[in-house]
Amino acid sequence: QKINPIGMRTAVNHDWRSRWFADERQFGVYLNEDQRIRDHLRRRLESAAVKEVIIERYANRVRVTIHSARPAVVIGPRGKDAEILRGEVEKLTGGREVFIDVRDVPQPDASAQLVAENIALQLCRRISFRRALKRAIKTAMDLHVEGIKIQVGGRLGGAELSRTEWYKEGRVPLHTLRENIDYGFAEARTTAGALGIKVWICHKAESPPAEKGKTNAVNA
């Protein structure tokens, strides 16, 4: 069975996107609240290229960290848009104090979610899916990622029957948990119907820091 590669690697080399502690009575409430916040931010910041939304809770405070490739769109002139956004999120949290933190995504063309959304946008503009996929793969490989795999399914090119096609370059070992796999999904609403885009990107694993004991032994 296919499962989400990020969910399978959580606590191995990926961190949780919601970070808080709650008892049994509050867990479902907070979970639904987080989902409403993410859905609202996705709709509100559709043009801001949002990669992910991290939600942290401390007592009666909520910190929302938005990772965006266009932080200026989120913040707005003199921070006005960010202040309006903070007020909207406060209503969703039942009046709790909310802090909005906006962070820049350094390489959006190497982010699986942003690549999927970019391809979906091109397919909505009736660009050939093969051209869009090959361009995305070339751009990602130019940024020195280990590998990339893109799968698109639906009525491709307005065909009568839906089908699935995929392109791959480099190495994308999905069965190896220690590999740093990034995953993204997006939908393109075209005149022929909905097209689903899945993107897997394998990034270079960060080398673990050397242990102090081993370092001292080498220096000695």
Secondary structure, DSSP 8 states (H G I E B T S, - for coil): ----HHHHTBTTTB--SEE----HHHHHHHHHHHHHHHHHHHHHTTTS-EEEEEEEEETTEEEEEEEES-HHHHH-GGGHHHHHHHHHHHHHTTS-EEEEEEEE-S-GGG-HHHHHHHHHHHHHTT--HHHHHHHHHHHHHHTT-SEEEEEEEESGGG-SS-EEEEEEEE---TT-TTSEEEEEEEEEEETTEEEEEEEEEEE--------HHHHHHHH-
